[in-house]
Amino acid sequence: MSRDKRITLAQCQREINKALDVWEEIAKETLHKEFGFGPKRQERFVERFSRVAHSKLLEQYARMRRMVK
């Protein structure tokens, strides 16, 4: 028998947030290794990246909620 593999909206949000954390770490490592960004520049990047990502994710969450209804 096939098991139901659907996930809740909250589970989806958690997975997206985990993925975002991984992408932040990848970006910070790349900025440091490839472009010589130090801790201060990395932190400025993360602040701005997080602000934009948060805005985009809120838009996506709103779209997902409309799809569920």
VEXFI-153010 format. One record per atom (N, C-alpha, C, O, CB): residue number from 0; residue in three letters; atom name; x, y, z. Coordinates in nm, 2 decimals, m for minus. Atoms other than C-alpha are relative to their C-alpha. Glycine has a CB too. Example, Ala and Ser with C-alpha at 12.3 -4.5 7.8 and 13.67 -1.06 7.14 Angstrom:
// VEXFI-153010
   resi   resn   name        X        Y        Z
      0    ALA      N     0.09    m0.12     0.00
      0    ALA     CA     1.23    m0.45     0.78
      0    ALA      C     0.09     0.12     0.00
      0    ALA      O     0.19     0.12     0.07
      0    ALA     CB    m0.10     0.00     0.12
      1    SER      N    m0.09    m0.11     0.00
      1    SER     CA     1.37    m0.11     0.71
      1    SER      C    m0.08     0.11     0.08
      1    SER      O    m0.03     0.22     0.09
      1    SER     CB     0.04     0.05    m0.14
END
This chain:
// VEXFI-153010
   resi   resn   name        X        Y        Z
      0    MET      N     0.08    m0.12     0.00
      0    MET     CA     0.00     0.00     0.00
      0    MET      C     0.09     0.12     0.00
      0    MET      O     0.20     0.13     0.06
      0    MET     CB    m0.09     0.00     0.12
      1    SER      N    m0.07    m0.13     0.01
      1    SER     CA     0.11     0.35    m0.07
      1    SER      C    m0.03     0.08     0.12
      1    SER      O    m0.15     0.10     0.16
      1    SER     CB    m0.04     0.08    m0.13
      2    ARG      N     0.01    m0.09    m0.12
      2    ARG     CA     0.17     0.57     0.23
      2    ARG      C    m0.02     0.14    m0.04
      2    ARG      O     0.05     0.19    m0.13
      2    ARG     CB     0.12    m0.02     0.10
      3    ASP      N     0.02    m0.15     0.03
      3    ASP     CA     0.04     0.93     0.23
      3    ASP      C     0.12     0.08     0.03
      3    ASP      O     0.17     0.07     0.14
      3    ASP     CB    m0.13     0.05     0.08
      4    LYS      N    m0.12    m0.07    m0.02
      4    LYS     CA     0.34     1.15     0.18
      4    LYS      C    m0.02     0.15     0.00
      4    LYS      O     0.08     0.23    m0.01
      4    LYS     CB     0.10    m0.04    m0.11
      5    ARG      N     0.03    m0.15    m0.01
      5    ARG     CA     0.17     1.49     0.21
      5    ARG      C     0.06     0.05     0.13
      5    ARG      O     0.07    m0.02     0.23
      5    ARG     CB    m0.15     0.03    m0.01
      6    ILE      N    m0.05    m0.07    m0.13
      6    ILE     CA     0.32     1.74     0.46
      6    ILE      C    m0.09     0.12     0.02
      6    ILE      O    m0.16     0.17    m0.06
      6    ILE     CB     0.15     0.04    m0.02
      7    THR      N     0.07    m0.12    m0.04
      7    THR     CA     0.16     2.02     0.65
      7    THR      C     0.07     0.12    m0.05
      7    THR      O     0.19     0.12    m0.08
      7    THR     CB    m0.03     0.00     0.15
      8    LEU      N    m0.06    m0.13     0.03
      8    LEU     CA     0.22     2.38     0.57
      8    LEU      C     0.11     0.04     0.10
      8    LEU      O     0.21     0.09     0.06
      8    LEU     CB    m0.11     0.11     0.00
      9    ALA      N    m0.10    m0.03    m0.11
      9    ALA     CA     0.41     2.42     0.90
      9    ALA      C     0.13    m0.09    m0.03
      9    ALA      O     0.24    m0.04    m0.02
      9    ALA     CB    m0.05    m0.03     0.14
     10    GLN      N    m0.12     0.09     0.03
     10    GLN     CA     0.64     2.12     0.80
     10    GLN      C     0.07     0.06    m0.12
     10    GLN      O     0.19     0.06    m0.13
     10    GLN     CB    m0.05    m0.14    m0.03
     11    CYS      N    m0.06    m0.06     0.12
     11    CYS     CA     0.69     2.28     0.46
     11    CYS      C     0.08     0.13     0.04
     11    CYS      O     0.19     0.15    m0.01
     11    CYS     CB    m0.11     0.04    m0.10
     12    GLN      N    m0.07    m0.12    m0.04
     12    GLN     CA     0.79     2.61     0.62
     12    GLN      C     0.13    m0.03     0.08
     12    GLN      O     0.23     0.04     0.05
     12    GLN     CB    m0.09     0.09     0.09
     13    ARG      N    m0.12     0.04    m0.07
     13    ARG     CA     1.03     2.44     0.85
     13    ARG      C     0.11    m0.05    m0.10
     13    ARG      O     0.23    m0.01    m0.08
     13    ARG     CB    m0.03    m0.11     0.10
     14    GLU      N    m0.10     0.05     0.10
     14    GLU     CA     1.20     2.27     0.56
     14    GLU      C     0.06     0.11    m0.09
     14    GLU      O     0.18     0.11    m0.12
     14    GLU     CB    m0.07    m0.11    m0.10
     15    ILE      N    m0.05    m0.11     0.08
     15    ILE     CA     1.22     2.59     0.36
     15    ILE      C     0.10     0.08     0.09
     15    ILE      O     0.20     0.13     0.04
     15    ILE     CB    m0.12     0.09    m0.04
     16    ASN      N    m0.09    m0.07    m0.08
     16    ASN     CA     1.38     2.76     0.66
     16    ASN      C     0.13    m0.07     0.02
     16    ASN      O     0.24     0.00     0.03
     16    ASN     CB    m0.07     0.02     0.14
     17    LYS      N    m0.12     0.08    m0.01
     17    LYS     CA     1.63     2.48     0.70
     17    LYS      C     0.09     0.02    m0.13
     17    LYS      O     0.21     0.05    m0.12
     17    LYS     CB    m0.03    m0.15     0.02
     18    ALA      N    m0.07    m0.02     0.13
     18    ALA     CA     1.72     2.52     0.33
     18    ALA      C     0.06     0.14    m0.01
     18    ALA      O     0.17     0.15    m0.05
     18    ALA     CB    m0.09    m0.03    m0.12
     19    LEU      N    m0.05    m0.13     0.00
     19    LEU     CA     1.76     2.89     0.37
     19    LEU      C     0.12     0.01     0.09
     19    LEU      O     0.22     0.08     0.05
     19    LEU     CB    m0.11     0.10     0.05
     20    ASP      N    m0.12     0.00    m0.09
     20    ASP     CA     2.00     2.84     0.66
     20    ASP      C     0.12    m0.06    m0.07
     20    ASP      O     0.23    m0.01    m0.06
     20    ASP     CB    m0.03    m0.08     0.13
     21    VAL      N    m0.11     0.06     0.08
     21    VAL     CA     2.21     2.61     0.44
     21    VAL      C     0.05     0.09    m0.11
     21    VAL      O     0.17     0.11    m0.12
     21    VAL     CB    m0.05    m0.14    m0.06
     22    TRP      N    m0.04    m0.09     0.10
     22    TRP     CA     2.21     2.86     0.16
     22    TRP      C     0.08     0.12     0.05
     22    TRP      O     0.18     0.16    m0.01
     22    TRP     CB    m0.12     0.05    m0.08
     23    GLU      N    m0.08    m0.11    m0.06
     23    GLU     CA     2.33     3.13     0.39
     23    GLU      C     0.14    m0.04     0.03
     23    GLU      O     0.23     0.03     0.01
     23    GLU     CB    m0.07     0.05     0.13
     24    GLU      N    m0.13     0.05    m0.03
     24    GLU     CA     2.62     2.92     0.51
     24    GLU      C     0.08    m0.02    m0.13
     24    GLU      O     0.20     0.01    m0.13
     24    GLU     CB    m0.01    m0.13     0.07
     25    ILE      N    m0.07     0.02     0.13
     25    ILE     CA     2.71     2.83     0.15
     25    ILE      C     0.05     0.14    m0.05
     25    ILE      O     0.16     0.15    m0.10
     25    ILE     CB    m0.09    m0.07    m0.10
     26    ALA      N    m0.03    m0.13     0.05
     26    ALA     CA     2.70     3.20     0.05
     26    ALA      C     0.11     0.06     0.09
     26    ALA      O     0.21     0.12     0.03
     26    ALA     CB    m0.12     0.09     0.01
     27    LYS      N    m0.10    m0.06    m0.08
     27    LYS     CA     2.91     3.31     0.35
     27    LYS      C     0.14    m0.07    m0.02
     27    LYS      O     0.24     0.00    m0.03
     27    LYS     CB    m0.03    m0.02     0.15
     28    GLU      N    m0.12     0.07     0.03
     28    GLU     CA     3.17     3.04     0.28
     28    GLU      C     0.06     0.04    m0.13
     28    GLU      O     0.18     0.06    m0.14
     28    GLU     CB    m0.02    m0.15     0.01
     29    THR      N    m0.05    m0.05     0.13
     29    THR     CA     3.19     3.14    m0.08
     29    THR      C     0.05     0.14     0.00
     29    THR      O     0.16     0.17    m0.06
     29    THR     CB    m0.12    m0.02    m0.10
     30    LEU      N    m0.04    m0.14     0.00
     30    LEU     CA     3.21     3.51    m0.01
     30    LEU      C     0.14     0.01     0.07
     30    LEU      O     0.22     0.09     0.03
     30    LEU     CB    m0.10     0.08     0.08
     31    HIS      N    m0.13    m0.01    m0.07
     31    HIS     CA     3.50     3.44     0.23
     31    HIS      C     0.11    m0.06    m0.09
     31    HIS      O     0.22     0.00    m0.11
     31    HIS     CB    m0.01    m0.08     0.14
     32    LYS      N    m0.11     0.07     0.07
     32    LYS     CA     3.70     3.19     0.02
     32    LYS      C     0.03     0.06    m0.14
     32    LYS      O     0.14     0.07    m0.17
     32    LYS     CB    m0.04    m0.15    m0.02
     33    GLU      N    m0.02    m0.04     0.13
     33    GLU     CA     3.64     3.33    m0.32
     33    GLU      C     0.03     0.15    m0.01
     33    GLU      O     0.09     0.20    m0.11
     33    GLU     CB    m0.12    m0.03    m0.09
     34    PHE      N    m0.01    m0.15     0.01
     34    PHE     CA     3.62     3.71    m0.25
     34    PHE      C     0.06     0.06     0.12
     34    PHE      O     0.07     0.19     0.12
     34    PHE     CB    m0.14     0.05    m0.02
     35    GLY      N    m0.07    m0.05    m0.11
     35    GLY     CA     3.79     3.75     0.08
     35    GLY      C    m0.08     0.08     0.10
     35    GLY      O    m0.03     0.16     0.17
     35    GLY     CB     0.11     0.09    m0.05
     36    PHE      N     0.09    m0.07    m0.10
     36    PHE     CA     3.49     3.88     0.28
     36    PHE      C     0.04    m0.05     0.14
     36    PHE      O     0.05    m0.17     0.17
     36    PHE     CB    m0.15    m0.03    m0.03
     37    GLY      N    m0.02     0.03    m0.15
     37    GLY     CA     3.57     3.90     0.65
     37    GLY      C    m0.13     0.00     0.07
     37    GLY      O    m0.24     0.01     0.01
     37    GLY     CB     0.09     0.11     0.06
     38    PRO      N     0.12     0.02    m0.08
     38    PRO     CA     3.33     3.86     0.93
     38    PRO      C    m0.10     0.12    m0.01
     38    PRO      O    m0.22     0.10    m0.01
     38    PRO     CB     0.04    m0.02     0.15
     39    LYS      N     0.09    m0.12     0.01
     39    LYS     CA     3.19     4.22     0.91
     39    LYS      C    m0.07     0.00    m0.13
     39    LYS      O    m0.20     0.02    m0.13
     39    LYS     CB     0.08     0.13     0.02
     40    ARG      N     0.07    m0.01     0.13
     40    ARG     CA     3.12     4.21     0.54
     40    ARG      C    m0.10    m0.12    m0.01
     40    ARG      O    m0.21    m0.11    m0.07
     40    ARG     CB     0.10    m0.01    m0.11
     41    GLN      N     0.09     0.11     0.00
     41    GLN     CA     2.97     3.86     0.58
     41    GLN      C    m0.13     0.03     0.07
     41    GLN      O    m0.24     0.00     0.03
     41    GLN     CB     0.07    m0.13     0.05
     42    GLU      N     0.12    m0.03    m0.08
     42    GLU     CA     2.74     3.98     0.85
     42    GLU      C    m0.09     0.10    m0.07
     42    GLU      O    m0.21     0.09    m0.06
     42    GLU     CB     0.05     0.06     0.14
     43    ARG      N     0.08    m0.10     0.08
     43    ARG     CA     2.63     4.28     0.64
     43    ARG      C    m0.08    m0.07    m0.11
     43    ARG      O    m0.20    m0.05    m0.13
     43    ARG     CB     0.08     0.11    m0.06
     44    PHE      N     0.06     0.07     0.10
     44    PHE     CA     2.56     4.04     0.36
     44    PHE      C    m0.12    m0.08     0.05
     44    PHE      O    m0.23    m0.08     0.00
     44    PHE     CB     0.10    m0.10    m0.07
     45    VAL      N     0.10     0.09    m0.06
     45    VAL     CA     2.36     3.80     0.58
     45    VAL      C    m0.12     0.08     0.05
     45    VAL      O    m0.23     0.04     0.03
     45    VAL     CB     0.06    m0.08     0.12
     46    GLU      N     0.11    m0.09    m0.04
     46    GLU     CA     2.15     4.09     0.72
     46    GLU      C    m0.08     0.04    m0.12
     46    GLU      O    m0.21     0.03    m0.11
     46    GLU     CB     0.06     0.13     0.07
     47    ARG      N     0.08    m0.04     0.12
     47    ARG     CA     2.05     4.21     0.38
     47    ARG      C    m0.06    m0.12    m0.07
     47    ARG      O    m0.18    m0.12    m0.11
     47    ARG     CB     0.09     0.07    m0.10
     48    PHE      N     0.05     0.12     0.06
     48    PHE     CA     2.01     3.86     0.24
     48    PHE      C    m0.12    m0.05     0.08
     48    PHE      O    m0.22    m0.08     0.02
     48    PHE     CB     0.11    m0.11    m0.01
     49    SER      N     0.11     0.05    m0.08
     49    SER     CA     1.79     3.76     0.53
     49    SER      C    m0.12     0.09    m0.01
     49    SER      O    m0.24     0.04    m0.01
     49    SER     CB     0.04     0.00     0.15
     50    ARG      N     0.12    m0.09     0.02
     50    ARG     CA     1.57     4.07     0.49
     50    ARG      C    m0.07    m0.03    m0.13
     50    ARG      O    m0.19    m0.04    m0.13
     50    ARG     CB     0.05     0.15     0.00
     51    VAL      N     0.06     0.03     0.13
     51    VAL     CA     1.51     4.00     0.12
     51    VAL      C    m0.06    m0.14     0.00
     51    VAL      O    m0.18    m0.16    m0.05
     51    VAL     CB     0.11     0.01    m0.11
     52    ALA      N     0.05     0.13    m0.01
     52    ALA     CA     1.47     3.63     0.18
     52    ALA      C    m0.13    m0.01     0.08
     52    ALA      O    m0.23    m0.08     0.04
     52    ALA     CB     0.10    m0.10     0.05
     53    HIS      N     0.12     0.00    m0.09
     53    HIS     CA     1.22     3.69     0.46
     53    HIS      C    m0.12     0.05    m0.08
     53    HIS      O    m0.23     0.00    m0.07
     53    HIS     CB     0.02     0.08     0.13
     54    SER      N     0.11    m0.06     0.07
     54    SER     CA     1.01     3.91     0.24
     54    SER      C    m0.05    m0.09    m0.11
     54    SER      O    m0.17    m0.11    m0.13
     54    SER     CB     0.05     0.13    m0.07
     55    LYS      N     0.04     0.10     0.11
     55    LYS     CA     1.01     3.66    m0.05
     55    LYS      C    m0.07    m0.12     0.06
     55    LYS      O    m0.17    m0.17     0.00
     55    LYS     CB     0.12    m0.04    m0.08
     56    LEU      N     0.06     0.12    m0.06
     56    LEU     CA     0.93     3.37     0.18
     56    LEU      C    m0.14     0.04     0.05
     56    LEU      O    m0.23    m0.05     0.04
     56    LEU     CB     0.08    m0.05     0.12
     57    LEU      N     0.14    m0.04    m0.04
     57    LEU     CA     0.63     3.56     0.33
     57    LEU      C    m0.09     0.00    m0.12
     57    LEU      O    m0.21    m0.04    m0.10
     57    LEU     CB     0.00     0.14     0.07
     58    GLU      N     0.08     0.00     0.12
     58    GLU     CA     0.50     3.61    m0.02
     58    GLU      C    m0.03    m0.15    m0.04
     58    GLU      O    m0.15    m0.18    m0.07
     58    GLU     CB     0.07     0.07    m0.12
     59    GLN      N     0.02     0.14     0.04
     59    GLN     CA     0.55     3.23    m0.09
     59    GLN      C    m0.10    m0.06     0.10
     59    GLN      O    m0.19    m0.14     0.06
     59    GLN     CB     0.13    m0.07     0.00
     60    TYR      N     0.09     0.06    m0.10
     60    TYR     CA     0.38     3.13     0.24
     60    TYR      C    m0.14     0.05    m0.03
     60    TYR      O    m0.24    m0.03    m0.01
     60    TYR     CB     0.04     0.04     0.14
     61    ALA      N     0.14    m0.05     0.03
     61    ALA     CA     0.08     3.35     0.15
     61    ALA      C    m0.06    m0.07    m0.12
     61    ALA      O    m0.18    m0.11    m0.12
     61    ALA     CB     0.00     0.16    m0.03
     62    ARG      N     0.05     0.07     0.12
     62    ARG     CA     0.05     3.18    m0.19
     62    ARG      C    m0.03    m0.14     0.04
     62    ARG      O    m0.13    m0.20    m0.01
     62    ARG     CB     0.11     0.00    m0.11
     63    MET      N     0.03     0.13    m0.04
     63    MET     CA     0.07     2.84    m0.03
     63    MET      C    m0.12    m0.01     0.08
     63    MET      O    m0.20    m0.10     0.07
     63    MET     CB     0.12    m0.06     0.08
     64    ARG      N     0.13     0.00    m0.08
     64    ARG     CA    m0.20     2.93     0.22
     64    ARG      C    m0.12     0.01    m0.09
     64    ARG      O    m0.22    m0.06    m0.07
     64    ARG     CB     0.00     0.11     0.10
     65    ARG      N     0.11    m0.02     0.09
     65    ARG     CA    m0.42     3.04    m0.06
     65    ARG      C    m0.03    m0.14    m0.08
     65    ARG      O    m0.14    m0.17    m0.11
     65    ARG     CB     0.02     0.11    m0.11
     66    MET      N     0.02     0.12     0.07
     66    MET     CA    m0.36     2.71    m0.24
     66    MET      C    m0.07    m0.11     0.08
     66    MET      O    m0.14    m0.19     0.03
     66    MET     CB     0.14    m0.06    m0.05
     67    VAL      N     0.05     0.10    m0.10
     67    VAL     CA    m0.45     2.50     0.07
     67    VAL      C    m0.15     0.03     0.02
     67    VAL      O    m0.23    m0.07     0.04
     67    VAL     CB     0.07     0.01     0.13
     68    LYS      N     0.15    m0.03    m0.03
     68    LYS     CA    m0.79     2.68     0.12
     68    LYS      C    m0.09    m0.05    m0.11
     68    LYS      O    m0.21    m0.03    m0.10
     68    LYS     CB    m0.01     0.15     0.02
END
